[in-house]
Amino acid sequence: MTPLEQICQGADTVVGRDALAEKLSSGRQLTVKLGVDPTRPDLHFGHLVVLNKLKQFQDLGHKAILLIGDYTTTIGDPSGRSAERPMLSKAQIEENYGTYVEQAFKVLDPQKTVVCRNGEWFENMSFADAILLARQMTVAQMLERDDFSNRYGNNTPISIVEFLYPLLQGYDSIVLNADVELGGRDQLFNLLVGRALQKNAGQDEQVVITMPLLVGTDGAKKMSKSYGNYIAFNDSAKEIFGKVMSISDETMVEYYRFLLLQSDDEIAQLRKMHPMECKKQLATKLCARFHGQRAAEHEREQFEKVFSKNDIPDDIPSFSVRQLTGSNGAQLANVLAATGLFQSKREIYRLLEQGAIKLDGEKISDASHAVNASTPIVVQAGKRIFLRLLE
């Protein structure tokens, strides 16, 4: 596979493919930019799709720039939004910045990655400079964006500040003199603004490469913390393995393609395997990428122990009912909520209604069921949560 084929593999859109071929064949080290706004404290596998692409450029010897949008985060990227994003405090942004870089280095080579922040130049930009930047695009051009045009058509407010966001992201490309900019499918408009601003500034227009938006563990919506269908870089080995095993067979193929960069021929070979074994291999490889091979193999053994042999894992957490509730006896839903292993009480009630909670192998559907752990009780909730209750 040629470098051009490797870079274009899996891409959703490549704007300037001929220019990319010329740049790659020139032997010159290219400047490849990926911008991320630290809006939340952690990265998830949706971010892994585009980080993988940046790592491919890095492995080919090109300059990988991870641009942290500490300044643009104060505005909020309107891409794909039906309302203005809330502003974050500088303290929140600074905290998220540190975790983003640490997690990104689980994919990128820290010795070969240039990390910078766009606050370095925007904080020194004068109002006159901002006006000159804003004059380079019209309102009509901004309304070509689907999310802006939809909100305008629905009489949903759009602030002038939101119009500035694509211009600021494009200006980053001028400052960095980017040869290539990467982003998700929903970033296409912003990346094209970068090309336009570079042309106005007399620079070569950057090649734009967008990647598909990864489907979440629900198999329906894009992966997002907002939807609760995400797998985070900082999830435990058990969580990563269990979440991957919960996805559909169709979603599994997408994860092989975009997270492990498997080719169509390799995926065709995988389809000949039993789907369960195929998914176990996927979970093991993704788990190993973030926690090492030994931890991944351990989670596979524990998974098989529970689901193949209908057994109890070796390393389940234990909780004292007295310490959780202040008494030796309490209602089941309150005890489980106090463990912190569930996202909410609503999740516990849902599992109870589905008959998915067992105490020592006996299904319990009553949330007010009294728990008296004078002797240890093994609780199984759904397919992945096991715990032991003690007095």
N, C-alpha and C positions, 0 to 999 in steps of 0.2 A: 504494500500500500504506500503510495507516495505521500509526502507531507501534506499536499493539498487535499488529497482524499481523506487522510486521517483527520485533518482539521474540519472538513466539511461533513464528516460522518456524524449523523444524529442531529445536525443543526436544523433548526426550523426555517431560518432565513439567512441567506448570505448576500449582502448588498455590496457589490464591488468584487465579485469573484475573480474576474480577469485581473484586476489590480492586485488581489491577494496572490494569485498565481505568480505574477511578476515579482512581487515583493519577496515571496518565499524562494524563488529561483535566483534572486540577486545575491544571496549569501549574506545580506546585511542583517544585523540583529534588529528585530522589530520591537517596537514598544507596544505592548498589549495591555489594555486597561480594563479592569473590572471594578465598578463602583458599587459599594454597598452602604446603605444608611443604617446605622446602629439603633434601630427603632425598638429592638427587643434584646434581652440579654443572651439569647442563644441562637445558634444556627441549626437548621434541620436539613433533611435529605433533599428538599427542594433546592436548597442552595448548593448542594453537592453537584448537581447537574452542571451548573455553569463553572463551578470551581474545578471540576474535572477538565473542562475545556481549557481553562487557563493553565492547568497543570500540563496539558498536552503541548501548549506553546512553550512552556518552561522547559519541558524535556527535550524540545527541539532546539534549545539554546537561545530562545528569545527572552527579552526583558519583560517579566511579569510585574505589573503594578497593581497592587490592591489598594484602591482609593477608598478611604473611609470618609463618608459624607457627614462629618460632624457638623458642618455648617448647614448643608441642605436638609439635614434631619430636623433642624429648627423650623423649616418650612413644611416638610412632609411631602413625599412623592404622591401626586394624585392618581398615578396609574391604576386603572381598574377600580377606582373608588367612586362611590355615589355620593360622598360627602367629604368635606375637608378633613384631613387628618389632624388629630390633636397634637399640639406642640409638646415637646419634651423639655425638661429642664436641662441645663448644662451638666448638672451632677449626674442625672440619669444617662445622658449621652456619653459622658466620660466613663461611667461604669460599664456601659454596654460596649464601648470601644475596646476596652481591655479584653473582654471575653470574646469579642468577634475575632480579634487578631489571634488570640491563643487557639481558638477552635479552627480557624482557617488554616493554621499551620499543621493541623492533623491531615491536611490534604496537600498543601503546597510545601515546597522546600523553603524553609525560613532563610537559608543562606543565599537563595537565589530570588527572593521576593523583595520588591521595593514597596514599603508601606508608607503612604502619605495621607494627609488629611486636607480637605479642601478649605478648611478654615484658615490654612496657612496663607491663602491669597484672598479669600473673600472678606476676611476681617479687616483687611487693609484697603479694600476697594472703596472709592469715594462714591457719593451719590451721583455725581456727574458721570462716572464710569458706568454705573448701573443704568442710568438713562440711555447712554450710548448703546449698551448691550440690549436694552429693551426695544430700541428702535429697529432692531434687525429682524423682527417678526411682527406680523399683523394679527389682529384679533381673528380675522377670517382664517388665517393659517392655524391658529391655536384651536379653532372650533372644528378643524378637520379630525382632531382626535375624537375617537368614539365616546370615551367617557365624558369629555367636555361637551360634545354636541348633544349627548343624551341628557346630561344635566341641564343644559341650556333649554332644550326642548321641553323638559319637564318642569321648568321654572325653579330648578334647584339651584341655590346660590353657588357661584364660583367666585372665589376671591381673586383679586389681581395678583396676590402673592403666589397663588397656584399656577398662574400663567408664567410666572418667573422661573418656576422649577426647571422646566425643560431647557431654558436658556442657561441656567446655572450649570446644569449637568453638561450641556454642550460646551460651555466655557472651560470646564475642566479639561476637555480634550484639546483645546487650544493651548492651555498652560503646559500640559504634558506632551504636546505634539504627538498625540497617539496615532499609531499606524492602524491599530485594530481596537475596536471596543466590543466587549461581550455583554450580554444581558439576557434576561428572560423575554419570552414572546411579548409580554405586556409592556416591555421597554422600547419597542421598535421606534415609536414616534420620537422619544427623547434622544435615542442614538442617532436618528436621522437629522435631528436639529444640530447635533455635534458636527456632522458632515457639512451642513450648510454654513455654520459659523466658521469652520476651518477654511472653507472656500472663500468666504468673505475676508478672512484674515490673510489670505495668500498662502495657506498651507495645503499640502496634499490632503484630500478627503480621506478620512479613516474608513477602513473596511468595517462593516457592521455585521456581527454574527449574533443571532438570537437563538436561544435554546427553548425547547418545549417546556411547559409548566408541568412538573411532576404531579401525577394524581396521588392523592393521599391514601391512607390505609383503608378508607371507606370505599375506595374504588370509584368515587363519583366526582368529588370536588377537588380542586387543586390543593396540594399539601399546604397547610397553614395552621399556625397555632390558634387562630381565631375559630377554626372549625374543629379543633381537637383531633385532627387526623394526621398528625405529624410524627416523625421519628427524629429526635434531636441528636446532634453530635454528642451531647453530654448525657444522653440516656445511659443507664446501666447496661451491662452486657445482657442481662436477663430481659430487660425491657426491649432492647433492639431485637433480640432473637424472637421474643414472643410477638412483637408487633409485626415483624416481617412474616411470621408464620400465620398471621391472621388475615393477610391480604388474599384477594382472589387470584385465580390462575392467570387471568388476563392482565391484571396489574403486575403480577410476578414477571411477565415477559417484559413489560415496560421498565421495571427496575433492573433487570439484567441488561437491557439495552442502554439505559441512561446513567445508571449508577456504577455498573461494572464494565460498561463500554463494550459489550459483546456485539459482534457483527451478526448480520442476518444468517450467515452460514453457521455460526456457532449457536445461535438461537434455534436454528432448524435441528441441530443435533440434540439440543436440550429437550426439544419437544418429543423426542423419542423416549425419554426417560419417564418414569412414573411421576406425576405432578407433585406428590408429596416429597419424594426424594429430591426433585428439582428445587422445591422450595426450601428444603433443609439445607441444600448446598448454598442457595442464595443467602439464607439467614446466617449461615456459618461464615461466608466470605465477608459479608457486610459487618458482622459482629467482630471478626478478626481485624478488620481495617481500623477499628476504633479502640479495640481492647486487647488485641493480640490473639494469636492462634490458640494458645492454651485455654484462655477464657472462652473463646468461641466453641471449642470442642467440648468443654465442660457444659456449656448451655445446651448443646445438642444432646449430650448424654442425659441431662436432666429432663429435657423435653421428651425424649424417647422413653424415659423411665415413667413419666406421667401418662403420656398419650398412647404409647404402644403397649405398656405393661400395666396401665391403670394403677400406678403406684404413686407414692408421695415423694416429692423432691427431698434431697438430703439437707439442703440449706435454707429451710423456711424460717422466717423471723418469728420470734416469740414475744408476746405481750402479756403484761399483768393486768387483769381486769380491774383490780383494786387501784393500781396506779393510773389506769386510763380514766376511770369513772369516779374514784373516791370511795367505792363500796365493792363488796365481793360479788354482788348480784346487780345486773342492769339489763336494760332492753338491748336486744341484739343489734338493731340499727345504730343505736348510740355507741355501742362498743366498737363496731366496725368503723364508724365515722371517726372515732378518736384515734384509730391506728394511723391515719394519714395515708393509707394505701389506696384510697378511693378518691376520685376527682370531686365527688359531691355526695350528699345524702341521696340525691335524686338517682344517682347511679346505683346505690345500694338498694333502693326501693325497686328499681327496674329489675335488678338481678333477682330479688326476692320474688317478684311477680312472675318471672320466667322460670322459677324453680331452679335457678342456677347457683344457689348457695346451699352448701352441705355442711353439717356439723357431724364429724365422725362418720361421714358417708350417708347421713340421713338428710334428705331435702327439707329445707325450712322455708316457708313462704310468709310467715308472720313476723312483721318488723318488731313487734312488741314481745317476741319470744324471750323469756327470761334466761339469761346466761349466768350460770353458777359454775365457775371453773375450779371447784374443789379438787377435781382431777383434770389433767390437761385435755383440751379439746382441739382437734385439728379442724380448721375451717378451710373449705375450698369455695372460692367465689369466681364464677365463670371458668374460663379455661386456663387463666394464667396466674391468678392470685391464690396463694396458699399462706396460711399463718397458723400459729399455735397459741391458744389462749391458756394462760396459767392463772392461778389464784392471785 
